[in-house]
Amino acid sequence: MAYTWTDDLITGNETIDAQHKELFKAINDLIDACFTGAGHTKLDPTVQFLVDYTEKHFADEEKLQQQCGYPDYPQHKKLHEGFDRTVVELAEHLKKEGPTAALVRKVNTSLGNWLIHHIKDEDKKMAAYLRDHSK
């Protein structure tokens, strides 16, 4: 199942939305590779991209939150840290055990689903606050 970028995922912050689209693309690239039988060759670079890109994306989001005094910043940061741990665990699993069908499924479902729910539940709320309180 590919993840589709839909209007209900738009936060209204161009930088955040562009970064979210990059994360969707990485997850969808992996899904596409799996359907064509190339999932194992795409898994390592995709997981590494996710490790690197989530670090950048979360740092950018958190900087915006701090600049505007976002009151839910501590909780939002904890959610980011949990996702970071999941991505790092996936990368470690890949290094130890190599690519497996179970790991590919976990990347596809846990990361994609988390991202969609996080955007809808947390990032849209944060973006609205940023719009109303930007300096």
C-alpha positions in Angstrom: 0.0 0.0 0.0 1.5 3.3 -1.1 0.9 6.4 1.1 -0.8 9.2 -0.7 -0.2 12.9 0.1 -3.7 14.4 0.5 -5.0 17.8 1.3 -5.8 16.8 4.9 -2.1 16.4 5.5 -1.2 20.0 4.5 0.0 22.0 7.5 0.2 25.3 5.6 3.9 25.6 6.4 5.7 25.2 3.1 9.0 24.0 4.6 7.3 21.4 6.8 5.0 20.2 4.0 7.9 19.8 1.6 9.8 17.8 4.2 6.8 15.6 4.9 6.4 14.9 1.1 10.1 13.8 1.1 9.4 11.4 3.9 6.4 10.0 2.1 8.5 9.6 -1.1 11.1 7.6 0.8 8.6 5.3 2.3 6.7 4.9 -1.1 10.0 4.2 -2.9 10.6 1.3 -0.5 7.1 0.0 -1.0 7.5 0.2 -4.8 10.8 -1.6 -4.6 9.2 -4.3 -2.6 6.4 -4.8 -5.2 9.0 -5.2 -7.9 11.2 -7.6 -5.9 13.9 -5.0 -5.3 12.9 -4.2 -1.7 16.0 -5.7 -0.1 18.3 -3.6 -2.3 16.4 -0.4 -1.4 15.9 -1.1 2.3 19.3 0.0 3.6 19.5 3.3 1.6 15.9 4.1 2.5 16.4 3.4 6.2 19.6 5.5 6.2 17.7 8.3 4.4 15.0 8.1 7.1 17.6 8.3 9.9 19.2 11.3 8.4 16.1 13.1 7.1 14.1 12.7 10.3 16.9 14.2 12.3 16.9 17.2 10.0 13.2 17.5 9.7 12.6 17.2 13.5 15.3 19.7 14.2 13.7 22.2 11.8 10.3 21.7 13.3 11.5 22.0 16.9 13.4 25.2 16.0 10.2 26.7 14.7 8.4 25.6 17.8 11.0 27.2 20.1 11.1 30.4 18.2 7.3 30.9 18.6 7.1 29.6 22.2 4.9 26.6 21.2 3.4 25.4 24.5 3.3 21.7 23.5 6.9 21.7 22.4 8.1 19.3 25.2 5.5 16.7 24.3 6.0 17.2 20.5 9.7 16.7 21.0 9.1 13.4 23.0 7.0 12.1 20.0 9.9 12.9 17.7 12.3 11.2 20.0 10.1 8.1 19.9 10.0 8.0 16.2 13.8 8.6 16.0 14.3 5.5 18.3 12.1 3.4 16.0 14.0 4.5 12.9 17.4 3.8 14.6 16.1 0.4 15.8 15.1 -0.5 12.3 18.6 0.6 11.0 20.3 -1.6 13.7 18.0 -4.5 13.0 19.0 -4.2 9.3 22.7 -4.2 10.1 22.4 -7.2 12.5 20.0 -9.4 10.6 20.0 -8.1 7.1 16.9 -7.3 5.2 13.8 -9.5 5.9 10.3 -9.4 4.8 9.2 -8.6 8.3 11.5 -5.6 8.5 10.3 -4.3 5.2 6.6 -4.6 6.4 7.6 -2.8 9.7 9.2 0.0 7.7 6.1 0.3 5.5 3.5 0.2 8.1 4.9 1.5 11.4 6.7 4.5 9.8 4.1 5.4 7.3 1.2 5.1 9.7 3.0 7.0 12.4 3.8 9.8 10.0 0.2 10.2 8.8 -1.2 10.3 12.4 1.6 12.6 13.6 0.9 15.1 10.8 -2.8 15.0 11.3 -2.8 15.1 15.1 0.3 17.0 16.0 1.9 18.9 13.1 -1.3 20.6 11.9 -2.0 21.8 15.5 1.6 23.0 15.7 1.4 24.8 12.3 -1.8 26.6 13.3 -0.1 27.9 16.4 3.0 28.9 14.4 0.8 30.9 12.0 -1.0 32.6 14.8 2.1 33.4 16.9 5.0 33.8 14.5 7.3 36.7 15.3 
